[in-house]
Amino acid sequence: MASRQKSCLRIVGQMLSFARVDQSNIAIKECCGKFNGELEPGCHFVPWCFGMEVVGYLSLRVQQLNVTCETKTKDNVFVKVVASVQYKAIANRMYDAFYTLSNPKEQIQSYVFDVLRASIPKLSLDDVFEQKNDVARVVEDELAKAMSTYGYEIVQTLIIDIVPDENVKKAMNEINAAARLRLAANEKAEAEKIVQIKKAEGEAEAKYLSGVGTARQRQAIVEGLKRFVPDEKDVMDIVLVAQYFDTMKDIGAKSKSTSVFVPHGPGVVTDMASQIRNGLLQAKSK
């Protein structure tokens, strides 16, 4: 609606030999088909009866053009690269900007296609994502050199999107998921390893403390028996009898203990005591 009103006002203004130029715009004036000057924003007298007319307008605002280019990477993956080019007409080059190019957007698009299709095939898919700023800089430099001849300034060029083929995206997601699962499995195994180590350390410490307690217990028993039994041989026999019955009790108390066949009878303890004493004497003699 607003654009239609502006068009109507311009037609009425030309009929009355007046031309209206909006802010941030420049009007191109011709006289009998020849360039006659530029009109700044405001209201201007353009006598059409003398062959003068406004033939076009150029905006001084920054304009944006999104260009989608499909190309192939070094590792033979087709991708769609979306480049956003921000450009504007140079204020003191309006003649070149208006008369040199018939369609500046198509010209910019052609240069973007040419640079992207020359740069992307040199990079792998991962490098395209990592070096997109470098690619954008190359596009901007080439565009700036080319479009400055035609009166346009390239303000900035951005690579705003890189879209691989759907199958490639699915494969990349699966690779990423597999890597994360592998990392999770490693972390879980490491945690279980720490638990087992701590458990083994705890069992070792418990067995050590149990052994210390048992040794002290037996030492106290021997010292107590020495007070009432003067013969050390009898003391040893009593201790061995107590230890023998403790062992038999432990074997019977454990539900998962394996079957152990040991000789059992009144003379077993005496035989065991004799064997232990003989072993100790032989060890001392050596």
N, C-alpha and C positions, 0 to 999 in steps of 0.2 A: 504494500500500500504506500509506504513512504517513498520507495523508488519510483512508483508511478506518478506520485505528486511532483517529485523532482523533475521527471521527464516532461511533464506538462508545463511546469514553470519555465524550463529551459526553452521549450518550443515557443511559448508566449513571449519570453524575453528576446529570442532571436527575431520574432516578428516585429518587435518594438525596437530592434537594433541594440538590445542590451544582453549581456552575458553574465551569468552568475557563476562564480568559482568558489567551491566550498573550501573550508580550512583543510590544510595538509594535502591540497591538490594543486596541480598546475594544468592550465588549459593551453592547447596548441592552436594558435591562430594562423590562418592562411589568407592570402589575398590573391584571388583569381587562380587558386590551386597551388600557389607557391608559399612556402613558409614565410611568415611575417612577424613572428615573435611569440613570446610566452606571456600568459596572463596569470598574475598572482591571485591569491584568494581575495574575493570581494566582488563588486559589481563594475562591469566595464562596458563602454560604448563600442559596439561592433557594427558599423553601418553596412548591412548586407547589400544595400543598393550600390555600394562602391566595390563590391566583389569580396568583401571581407566576411569571414565566417570562422566559427570555432569547430575544428574538425575532430577533436578528441581531448581526453583528459588523462593525466597520469597522476597516480597517488604517490605521495612521499612517505606514506606509512610503510612499516616493515610488514611484508607479506610472507606467508608460509605455504610451501608446496611439499606435500608428502608423495614420495616416489617409491613404489614397490617394484623391486627387481628380483627375478628368479634366476639363480645361477648355481654353479656347482663348486664344491670345495675341493681341496687337494685330495682328500680321501673319498672322492666320488659320492658325496652326499648332496642332494639338491636342497637348497634353502631359499626362502623368501626373505630378502633383506629390505626393511622399510627405512628409507632415509628421509629426514625432515630438513628441508632447505629454507632458511629464512633470508630473504633478499629485499632490496628496495632500489628504486631509481635514484640515481645521483642527481642532486638538485641542479648542478651546473652542467649537466650532460643530458638535458631533456631532449634535445634534437636527436642525439644518437639513440636514446632509449625509445623514442617514438617512431623514428623513421627507419632504423636499421633492422629491427626484428619485427616480423609480422605477428609472431606468437612466442613471447619470451618463456612462457611456462614449458612449452614443448621443447625449446632449445635447452633449458636447464635439465629437463627430464632426460634428454638424449645424452648430455654430458655425464649425468649421474649413472645412467646405464653403462656407458663406456668405461668409467673409472671403476665401478663395482665389479663388472665382469672381467676387468683386468687385474683387480687386486684380490678378490675372494678366492679364485682358483689357486693362488699361491699359498693359501693357509688351510690347515685342517679345521674340522668343525670346532674342536675345543679352542683352537687359536682364534677363530673368528669371534667367539664369545669373549675371549680374554683381550683381544686387540681391537675391539670395535671402535674405541676412541682413536686409535691410529688410522683405521680405515676412514673414519669420518674426517680426520684431519687431511688425509690425501684428497678426498673428494672436495673438501672446502678449498684447498689450495688450487686444484685444477679448475674448479668453477670460478674462483676469484680471478685467475689469469684470463680465462676465456670471456667471462661476462663483463669485465671492466671495459673491454673493447666496445661493447654495445651499450654502455652507459648504465650498467647495473652493478650494485655492490652486494657481495655475499656477506651477510652479517654473521651467520653461524650455520653449521651443518651438523646434524646429530643422526646417529644410528639408533632409532627408537625401538626397533624390534627385529629379532632374528627368529624365523620360524622354520625349523627343519620339517621334513616329511613326518607324517603321523607314525609310521612304523619305526622311524629312527627315534622319535621322541619316546615311544613305548619301550624300545630297547634300552635307551639311556636310563629311563626310570627303573627298569628291571636291574640294570647293572648297579645303579645307586642303591636299590633296595637290597641286593645281594651283598654289597660291600657293608652296608649297615648291619645286616644280619650276621655277617662274619665278625664284625667288630663286637656285636653284642655277645656272640658265642665266646669270643676270646675273653671278654670281660667276665662273663659268667664262669668260665673255666678258671680264670685267675682268682676269682672270689672263692670258688670251691677249693682251690689249692691252698689259699690262705687259711680257710676253715680247717682243712685236714692237717696243715702244719701246726696250727694252734692247738688242735685236738691232740696231736701226737706229743707236742710239747707239754700239754697239761697232763697226759697220761704218764709221760716220763717223769715229770715232777711228782705226780701222785705216787708212782712206784718207788721213786727215790725216798720220799718221805715215809712211805709205808715200810721200806726196808730199814730206814733209820729207826723207826718206832719199834719194829720187830727186834732189831739188834739190841736196843736199849731194854726192851722187855726181857729178852733172854739173859742179858747181863744182870738185870735185877734179880731174875729167878736164880741164876747161878750163885750170885752173892748171898742171897737169902738161904739157899740150901747149904752153902759152906758153913753156915753158923751151926747147923744141926747135924750135918753129915760130914764127918771128917775125911772120909775117903773120896778123893777126886773121881775115881772110877765109878763109884756109886752115883755121884752127882751127875756125871756125864750120862749114865744109863737112865736116870730119872728124866733128864732134859730130853734125851732121845725118845723116850716113851711118850712124853707130852707132845713132842713135835710129830711123832708118828700118828698119834690119834688126831691131832689137829689136821694133818694132811688127809687122813681118811675122812674126816668130817667135811673138809672143803670139797673133796671129790664127790661125796654123796650129796652135798647141798646144791651143786651147780646142775641146772637142768640140761645144759648143752655140753656137759663134759663127756669125753669119750670114755670107753671102758678101759680100765687099767687093771691088769692082773698082777698082784703082788703077793708074795708068800705071807701067810698070816698064821700065827701061832704063838705060844708062850716063849719060844726060844728065838723068835725072829728079831726082836729088839736087841737081844744079846749078840746075835750074829752080826747085825748091822753095826752095833757099837764096836765090836771087835774089828770089823773091816775098816771102819773109819779110823780107829786108833792105829791099826797097822799101816794104813795109808799115810797118816800124819808122821809116824815114826820113819817110814821109808823116805818121805819127802825131806825130813830133817837130816837124815843120814847122808843124803845126796848134797 
